Amino acid sequence: MKINADLTKCQGYANCVMAAPEHFDLDDRSLVVVLQEHIDPADLVNVEDAVLSCPAKAIWITES
Ligand code: SF4
């Protein structure tokens, strides 16, 4: 499982950072930074919460 991000959609709401701070941060332009693309099974719930909480639909999960 892998995290994908579309920076052209990100609007810097930071919901993803609050849901899964081990995987997401914001850069100095308030655009999402994926700290760790690979998702450990133990983190999956948090990352799914981050995806669902993104109002811009700028992050999503793929199988690989
Ligand atoms: S929640 Fe979505 S729009 Fe907000 S910083 Fe994260 S990826 Fe960007």
Backbone and ligand atoms as CSV (ligand in chain L), in Angstrom:
chain,resi,resn,atom,element,x,y,z
A,1,MET,N,N,0.849,-1.192,0.000
A,1,MET,CA,C,0.000,0.000,0.000
A,1,MET,C,C,0.883,1.238,0.000
A,2,LYS,N,N,0.485,2.215,-0.808
A,2,LYS,CA,C,1.352,3.378,-1.007
A,2,LYS,C,C,0.499,4.647,-1.049
A,3,ILE,N,N,1.079,5.724,-0.535
A,3,ILE,CA,C,0.399,7.015,-0.537
A,3,ILE,C,C,0.776,7.785,-1.800
A,4,ASN,N,N,-0.230,8.402,-2.404
A,4,ASN,CA,C,-0.020,9.270,-3.564
A,4,ASN,C,C,-0.565,10.655,-3.234
A,5,ALA,N,N,0.042,11.679,-3.821
A,5,ALA,CA,C,-0.416,13.048,-3.569
A,5,ALA,C,C,-0.368,13.861,-4.851
A,6,ASP,N,N,-1.380,14.695,-5.032
A,6,ASP,CA,C,-1.426,15.617,-6.171
A,6,ASP,C,C,-1.279,17.034,-5.611
A,7,LEU,N,N,-0.079,17.577,-5.759
A,7,LEU,CA,C,0.191,18.900,-5.176
A,7,LEU,C,C,-0.605,20.005,-5.855
A,8,THR,N,N,-1.078,19.761,-7.067
A,8,THR,CA,C,-1.879,20.791,-7.741
A,8,THR,C,C,-3.262,20.902,-7.109
A,9,LYS,N,N,-3.667,19.872,-6.356
A,9,LYS,CA,C,-4.979,19.919,-5.688
A,9,LYS,C,C,-4.880,20.346,-4.230
A,10,CYS,N,N,-3.729,20.111,-3.605
A,10,CYS,CA,C,-3.571,20.386,-2.177
A,10,CYS,C,C,-3.780,21.875,-1.897
A,11,GLN,N,N,-4.567,22.134,-0.853
A,11,GLN,CA,C,-4.854,23.521,-0.478
A,11,GLN,C,C,-4.411,23.830,0.952
A,12,GLY,N,N,-3.594,22.952,1.525
A,12,GLY,CA,C,-2.951,23.263,2.796
A,12,GLY,C,C,-3.853,23.233,4.013
A,13,TYR,N,N,-4.904,22.439,3.972
A,13,TYR,CA,C,-5.805,22.397,5.122
A,13,TYR,C,C,-5.178,21.718,6.337
A,14,ALA,N,N,-4.190,20.854,6.088
A,14,ALA,CA,C,-3.458,20.150,7.159
A,14,ALA,C,C,-4.281,19.080,7.874
A,15,ASN,N,N,-5.459,18.774,7.379
A,15,ASN,CA,C,-6.224,17.674,7.985
A,15,ASN,C,C,-5.417,16.379,7.957
A,16,CYS,N,N,-4.689,16.178,6.881
A,16,CYS,CA,C,-3.903,14.946,6.742
A,16,CYS,C,C,-2.813,14.885,7.807
A,17,VAL,N,N,-2.212,16.022,8.119
A,17,VAL,CA,C,-1.140,16.061,9.122
A,17,VAL,C,C,-1.702,15.703,10.490
A,18,MET,N,N,-2.894,16.190,10.783
A,18,MET,CA,C,-3.494,15.892,12.085
A,18,MET,C,C,-3.903,14.426,12.183
A,19,ALA,N,N,-4.358,13.845,11.072
A,19,ALA,CA,C,-4.812,12.450,11.106
A,19,ALA,C,C,-3.644,11.466,11.133
A,20,ALA,N,N,-2.579,11.769,10.407
A,20,ALA,CA,C,-1.463,10.819,10.293
A,20,ALA,C,C,-0.141,11.580,10.218
A,21,PRO,N,N,0.285,12.154,11.347
A,21,PRO,CA,C,1.501,12.979,11.330
A,21,PRO,C,C,2.770,12.204,11.004
A,22,GLU,N,N,2.720,10.889,11.132
A,22,GLU,CA,C,3.904,10.101,10.782
A,22,GLU,C,C,4.075,9.979,9.266
A,23,HIS,N,N,3.020,10.321,8.535
A,23,HIS,CA,C,3.078,10.183,7.075
A,23,HIS,C,C,3.004,11.502,6.326
A,24,PHE,N,N,2.461,12.549,6.956
A,24,PHE,CA,C,2.239,13.805,6.230
A,24,PHE,C,C,2.785,15.001,6.999
A,25,ASP,N,N,3.299,15.953,6.237
A,25,ASP,CA,C,3.688,17.241,6.797
A,25,ASP,C,C,3.365,18.296,5.731
A,26,LEU,N,N,3.515,19.560,6.090
A,26,LEU,CA,C,3.352,20.640,5.116
A,26,LEU,C,C,4.699,21.320,4.892
A,27,ASP,N,N,4.951,21.749,3.651
A,27,ASP,CA,C,6.183,22.488,3.398
A,27,ASP,C,C,5.939,23.982,3.620
A,28,ASP,N,N,6.942,24.805,3.315
A,28,ASP,CA,C,6.807,26.235,3.607
A,28,ASP,C,C,5.840,26.955,2.673
A,29,ARG,N,N,5.317,26.230,1.668
A,29,ARG,CA,C,4.247,26.796,0.816
A,29,ARG,C,C,2.876,26.252,1.240
A,30,SER,N,N,2.852,25.533,2.367
A,30,SER,CA,C,1.635,24.876,2.860
A,30,SER,C,C,1.108,23.830,1.879
A,31,LEU,N,N,2.047,23.127,1.239
A,31,LEU,CA,C,1.664,21.994,0.395
A,31,LEU,C,C,2.091,20.704,1.091
A,32,VAL,N,N,1.301,19.669,0.878
A,32,VAL,CA,C,1.553,18.421,1.585
A,32,VAL,C,C,2.896,17.809,1.164
A,33,VAL,N,N,3.581,17.261,2.157
A,33,VAL,CA,C,4.795,16.480,1.939
A,33,VAL,C,C,4.514,15.078,2.461
A,34,VAL,N,N,4.700,14.082,1.608
A,34,VAL,CA,C,4.530,12.699,2.052
A,34,VAL,C,C,5.847,12.247,2.666
A,35,LEU,N,N,5.851,12.079,3.984
A,35,LEU,CA,C,7.079,11.736,4.695
A,35,LEU,C,C,7.477,10.293,4.454
A,36,GLN,N,N,6.477,9.457,4.264
A,36,GLN,CA,C,6.718,8.023,4.114
A,36,GLN,C,C,5.623,7.474,3.205
A,37,GLU,N,N,5.999,7.077,1.980
A,37,GLU,CA,C,4.999,6.592,1.018
A,37,GLU,C,C,4.435,5.235,1.415
A,38,HIS,N,N,5.326,4.353,1.872
A,38,HIS,CA,C,4.887,3.007,2.230
A,38,HIS,C,C,4.047,3.052,3.510
A,39,ILE,N,N,2.956,2.297,3.534
A,39,ILE,CA,C,2.071,2.290,4.698
A,39,ILE,C,C,2.206,0.969,5.437
A,40,ASP,N,N,2.689,1.027,6.657
A,40,ASP,CA,C,2.689,-0.169,7.501
A,40,ASP,C,C,1.245,-0.496,7.878
A,41,PRO,N,N,0.902,-1.776,7.988
A,41,PRO,CA,C,-0.476,-2.150,8.342
A,41,PRO,C,C,-0.981,-1.433,9.589
A,42,ALA,N,N,-0.112,-1.215,10.555
A,42,ALA,CA,C,-0.541,-0.565,11.803
A,42,ALA,C,C,-0.945,0.895,11.580
A,43,ASP,N,N,-0.465,1.496,10.505
A,43,ASP,CA,C,-0.766,2.909,10.231
A,43,ASP,C,C,-1.939,3.092,9.278
A,44,LEU,N,N,-2.453,1.979,8.744
A,44,LEU,CA,C,-3.432,2.100,7.660
A,44,LEU,C,C,-4.679,2.882,8.063
A,45,VAL,N,N,-5.177,2.655,9.263
A,45,VAL,CA,C,-6.393,3.354,9.700
A,45,VAL,C,C,-6.163,4.865,9.724
A,46,ASN,N,N,-5.018,5.279,10.262
A,46,ASN,CA,C,-4.720,6.715,10.312
A,46,ASN,C,C,-4.590,7.305,8.910
A,47,VAL,N,N,-3.946,6.581,8.034
A,47,VAL,CA,C,-3.771,7.102,6.668
A,47,VAL,C,C,-5.123,7.156,5.944
A,48,GLU,N,N,-5.952,6.149,6.157
A,48,GLU,CA,C,-7.298,6.182,5.562
A,48,GLU,C,C,-8.084,7.375,6.101
A,49,ASP,N,N,-7.941,7.659,7.397
A,49,ASP,CA,C,-8.601,8.843,7.971
A,49,ASP,C,C,-8.094,10.115,7.297
A,50,ALA,N,N,-6.788,10.168,7.053
A,50,ALA,CA,C,-6.214,11.339,6.396
A,50,ALA,C,C,-6.805,11.522,5.001
A,51,VAL,N,N,-6.891,10.435,4.259
A,51,VAL,CA,C,-7.440,10.499,2.898
A,51,VAL,C,C,-8.888,10.996,2.943
A,52,LEU,N,N,-9.666,10.432,3.867
A,52,LEU,CA,C,-11.081,10.814,3.947
A,52,LEU,C,C,-11.251,12.254,4.434
A,53,SER,N,N,-10.290,12.740,5.216
A,53,SER,CA,C,-10.425,14.080,5.788
A,53,SER,C,C,-9.925,15.187,4.864
A,54,CYS,N,N,-9.313,14.822,3.758
A,54,CYS,CA,C,-8.778,15.840,2.847
A,54,CYS,C,C,-9.905,16.448,2.017
A,55,PRO,N,N,-10.223,17.711,2.235
A,55,PRO,CA,C,-11.336,18.327,1.504
A,55,PRO,C,C,-11.049,18.481,0.013
A,56,ALA,N,N,-9.765,18.488,-0.333
A,56,ALA,CA,C,-9.387,18.706,-1.735
A,56,ALA,C,C,-9.194,17.400,-2.504
A,57,LYS,N,N,-9.343,16.277,-1.831
A,57,LYS,CA,C,-9.101,14.960,-2.441
A,57,LYS,C,C,-7.736,14.908,-3.127
A,58,ALA,N,N,-6.741,15.419,-2.417
A,58,ALA,CA,C,-5.394,15.529,-2.986
A,58,ALA,C,C,-4.502,14.347,-2.647
A,59,ILE,N,N,-4.967,13.459,-1.768
A,59,ILE,CA,C,-4.162,12.293,-1.386
A,59,ILE,C,C,-5.017,11.043,-1.503
A,60,TRP,N,N,-4.360,9.944,-1.888
A,60,TRP,CA,C,-5.082,8.686,-2.030
A,60,TRP,C,C,-4.102,7.525,-1.873
A,61,ILE,N,N,-4.685,6.332,-1.705
A,61,ILE,CA,C,-3.902,5.120,-1.479
A,61,ILE,C,C,-4.009,4.217,-2.702
A,62,THR,N,N,-2.858,3.653,-3.102
A,62,THR,CA,C,-2.868,2.634,-4.145
A,62,THR,C,C,-2.195,1.365,-3.617
A,63,GLU,N,N,-2.370,0.286,-4.346
A,63,GLU,CA,C,-1.839,-1.001,-3.895
A,63,GLU,C,C,-0.313,-1.026,-3.898
A,64,SER,N,N,0.300,-0.321,-4.871
A,64,SER,CA,C,1.771,-0.342,-4.931
A,64,SER,C,C,2.286,0.978,-5.458
L,1,SF4,S1,S,-5.639,17.596,3.889
L,1,SF4,FE1,FE,-5.464,17.590,1.663
L,1,SF4,S2,S,-5.494,19.729,1.066
L,1,SF4,FE2,FE,-5.007,19.614,3.237
L,1,SF4,S3,S,-2.772,19.591,3.369
L,1,SF4,FE3,FE,-3.464,17.490,3.369
L,1,SF4,S4,S,-3.384,16.898,1.206
L,1,SF4,FE4,FE,-3.362,19.106,1.281
